[in-house]
Amino acid sequence: MAELTSANLIYLFPAPFLHHVWDDSAALNEELRRQILARERAHPGMAKTNIGGWHSETGRLEWCGKAGETLLSRMFEAANYATFRMMADLGRPMPEFKWTLQAWANVSRAGAFNKPHTHGGATWSGTYYVDTGDPPPEAEDGTPLLLMDSDQGRANTFFPGLVPMTAFVKPQPGLMVLFPSYLPHMVYIHQGKRPRISIAFNLRKEPFP
């Protein structure tokens, strides 16, 4: 094996993931919470991957006013930064393109969850956390977002247990996460005393893909 000490061993096919807590988000989150709960009272919502929770219409959060505009600008900023970092790490220039953005609010009360799914037709997907909903102390990860390896065959064929197949994201107010839209994900059953409020979004590169 001495000859192989000069061999290169690299890891292929990683999935980029951005995790960032925005500073000074308390006032923004309070306004978003007020607007989202008011919207929930006024509109029946949609049935998508949510089981027992409220899912707003998909759009650009126009009904959130200035708070929605602020959050959308942060979504664009995060997507541009993540894309720039990814291209730089690969030694490639930042390509010229535009984003199409779609966002929606989610309100989960006790017992609600989101079943496993992906967001087809998008480039980046993400979530912003407005309110964690006061989960019980024994829930160490709160009501987490679970990200899953898109290649589930790895678990059965390549050193089972060696490569993590899942990753938990513990919500906190002001946290924004960004990941490729093809990654399967779900949200665990909420057990909090207050509503868990988040805003999910998709950014699609134009021209796509």
C-alpha positions as CSV (number, residue, x, y, z in Angstrom):
1,M,0.0,0.0,0.0
2,A,3.0,2.3,0.2
3,E,2.6,3.2,-3.4
4,L,-0.9,4.4,-2.8
5,T,0.0,7.1,-0.3
6,S,0.3,9.5,-3.3
7,A,-3.2,8.6,-4.6
8,N,-5.9,11.2,-4.4
9,L,-9.1,10.3,-2.5
10,I,-11.8,12.9,-2.9
11,Y,-15.5,12.9,-2.1
12,L,-17.8,13.4,-5.1
13,F,-21.4,14.7,-5.3
14,P,-21.7,16.8,-2.2
15,A,-24.9,18.8,-1.7
16,P,-24.4,22.5,-0.9
17,F,-26.2,23.8,2.2
18,L,-26.4,27.3,3.6
19,H,-27.3,28.0,7.3
20,H,-27.5,31.6,8.5
21,V,-29.1,33.5,11.3
22,W,-30.0,37.1,10.3
23,D,-29.1,39.8,12.8
24,D,-31.8,42.1,14.2
25,S,-34.7,39.9,13.2
26,A,-36.9,40.3,16.3
27,A,-39.0,43.2,15.0
28,L,-39.2,41.7,11.5
29,N,-40.4,38.4,12.9
30,E,-43.0,40.0,15.1
31,E,-44.5,41.8,12.1
32,L,-44.3,38.6,9.9
33,R,-46.0,36.6,12.7
34,R,-48.8,39.2,13.0
35,Q,-49.4,39.3,9.2
36,I,-49.2,35.5,8.8
37,L,-51.7,34.7,11.6
38,A,-54.1,37.4,10.2
39,R,-53.8,35.8,6.8
40,E,-54.5,32.4,8.3
41,R,-57.7,33.7,9.9
42,A,-58.9,35.2,6.6
43,H,-58.0,32.4,4.1
44,P,-58.5,28.7,4.2
45,G,-55.1,27.8,2.9
46,M,-53.9,25.0,0.7
47,A,-53.3,21.3,1.1
48,K,-49.8,20.4,-0.1
49,T,-47.3,18.4,1.9
50,N,-48.8,19.9,5.2
51,I,-50.7,17.5,7.3
52,G,-52.9,19.4,9.8
53,G,-51.1,22.7,9.3
54,W,-51.9,25.9,7.3
55,H,-50.2,26.5,4.0
56,S,-50.7,30.0,2.4
57,E,-51.1,30.6,-1.3
58,T,-47.8,30.7,-3.2
59,G,-46.5,34.0,-4.4
60,R,-44.2,36.8,-3.2
61,L,-45.6,37.5,0.2
62,E,-47.3,40.7,-1.0
63,W,-49.8,40.5,1.9
64,C,-46.9,40.8,4.3
65,G,-46.2,44.4,3.3
66,K,-42.8,45.8,4.0
67,A,-41.8,42.8,6.2
68,G,-42.4,40.6,3.2
69,E,-40.3,42.8,1.0
70,T,-37.5,42.7,3.5
71,L,-37.6,38.9,3.7
72,L,-37.6,38.5,0.0
73,S,-34.5,40.6,-0.4
74,R,-32.8,38.4,2.1
75,M,-33.8,35.3,0.2
76,F,-32.3,36.8,-3.0
77,E,-29.2,37.8,-1.1
78,A,-28.7,34.3,0.4
79,A,-29.3,32.6,-3.0
80,N,-26.8,34.9,-4.7
81,Y,-24.2,34.4,-2.0
82,A,-24.6,30.6,-1.9
83,T,-24.4,30.4,-5.7
84,F,-21.3,32.6,-5.8
85,R,-19.6,30.6,-3.1
86,M,-20.4,27.3,-4.9
87,M,-19.0,28.6,-8.2
88,A,-15.9,30.0,-6.6
89,D,-15.2,26.7,-4.8
90,L,-15.4,25.0,-8.2
91,G,-13.2,27.6,-9.9
92,R,-16.0,28.8,-12.1
93,P,-17.2,32.4,-12.8
94,M,-20.6,33.5,-11.6
95,P,-23.0,33.0,-14.6
96,E,-25.5,35.6,-15.7
97,F,-29.1,34.7,-14.9
98,K,-32.2,35.9,-13.2
99,W,-34.2,34.3,-10.3
100,T,-37.9,33.5,-10.3
101,L,-39.0,33.3,-6.6
102,Q,-42.1,31.7,-5.0
103,A,-42.7,31.8,-1.3
104,W,-45.4,30.7,1.1
105,A,-46.1,30.7,4.9
106,N,-46.6,27.6,7.0
107,V,-48.3,27.5,10.4
108,S,-48.2,24.3,12.4
109,R,-50.0,23.8,15.6
110,A,-49.7,20.7,17.9
111,G,-49.9,17.5,15.8
112,A,-49.2,19.1,12.5
113,F,-46.3,18.0,10.3
114,N,-45.1,17.9,6.7
115,K,-44.6,14.6,4.8
116,P,-41.4,13.9,2.8
117,H,-41.2,15.7,-0.5
118,T,-39.0,17.6,-2.9
119,H,-39.5,20.8,-4.8
120,G,-39.4,19.9,-8.5
121,G,-38.8,22.7,-11.0
122,A,-36.7,24.9,-8.7
123,T,-33.0,25.4,-8.2
124,W,-32.7,26.3,-4.6
125,S,-35.2,25.7,-1.9
126,G,-35.2,27.2,1.6
127,T,-36.9,28.0,4.8
128,Y,-37.0,31.0,7.1
129,Y,-38.1,30.6,10.7
130,V,-40.3,33.2,12.2
131,D,-41.4,31.4,15.4
132,T,-40.3,28.0,16.7
133,G,-43.6,27.5,18.6
134,D,-42.2,26.7,22.1
135,P,-41.5,23.0,21.7
136,P,-41.2,20.9,24.9
137,P,-37.8,20.8,26.7
138,E,-37.3,17.1,25.9
139,A,-37.4,18.0,22.1
140,E,-33.7,18.8,21.8
141,D,-34.0,19.7,18.1
142,G,-37.3,21.5,18.6
143,T,-39.6,20.7,15.7
144,P,-36.8,20.0,13.2
145,L,-36.6,20.1,9.5
146,L,-35.1,16.7,8.3
147,L,-33.0,16.7,5.1
148,M,-32.4,13.3,3.5
149,D,-29.8,12.0,1.1
150,S,-31.2,12.0,-2.4
151,D,-29.4,8.7,-3.1
152,Q,-31.0,6.4,-0.6
153,G,-29.2,3.4,-2.3
154,R,-26.1,4.5,-0.5
155,A,-27.4,3.2,2.8
156,N,-27.7,-0.3,1.6
157,T,-24.7,-0.7,-0.6
158,F,-21.8,1.4,0.8
159,F,-20.6,0.9,4.3
160,P,-23.9,1.3,6.1
161,G,-23.8,3.9,8.8
162,L,-20.5,5.5,7.6
163,V,-22.0,8.3,5.5
164,P,-24.9,10.2,7.2
165,M,-28.2,9.7,5.3
166,T,-30.0,12.5,7.2
167,A,-29.4,15.9,8.7
168,F,-31.5,17.7,11.3
169,V,-32.1,21.5,11.2
170,K,-33.1,22.9,14.6
171,P,-35.3,25.9,14.0
172,Q,-34.6,29.3,15.6
173,P,-36.1,32.7,14.9
174,G,-34.2,34.5,12.2
175,L,-32.6,31.3,10.8
176,M,-32.6,30.9,7.0
177,V,-31.5,27.6,5.4
178,L,-30.9,27.0,1.7
179,F,-30.4,23.7,-0.1
180,P,-30.8,22.1,-3.6
181,S,-34.5,21.6,-4.4
182,Y,-33.9,17.9,-5.2
183,L,-33.1,17.0,-1.6
184,P,-36.0,15.2,0.0
185,H,-37.1,16.8,3.3
186,M,-39.9,16.7,5.9
187,V,-40.9,18.4,9.1
188,Y,-41.5,16.4,12.3
189,I,-44.7,16.5,14.3
190,H,-45.0,19.8,16.1
191,Q,-45.6,19.4,19.9
192,G,-45.3,23.0,20.9
193,K,-47.7,25.1,22.9
194,R,-47.7,27.9,20.3
195,P,-47.9,27.8,16.5
196,R,-44.6,27.0,14.7
197,I,-44.4,29.6,11.9
198,S,-42.0,29.4,8.9
199,I,-41.8,30.7,5.4
200,A,-40.7,28.3,2.7
201,F,-39.4,29.4,-0.7
202,N,-38.1,28.3,-4.1
203,L,-35.7,30.1,-6.3
204,R,-35.6,29.0,-9.9
205,K,-32.7,30.0,-12.2
206,E,-33.7,31.5,-15.4
207,P,-33.0,30.2,-18.0
208,F,-33.7,26.9,-16.3
209,P,-32.0,24.6,-15.5
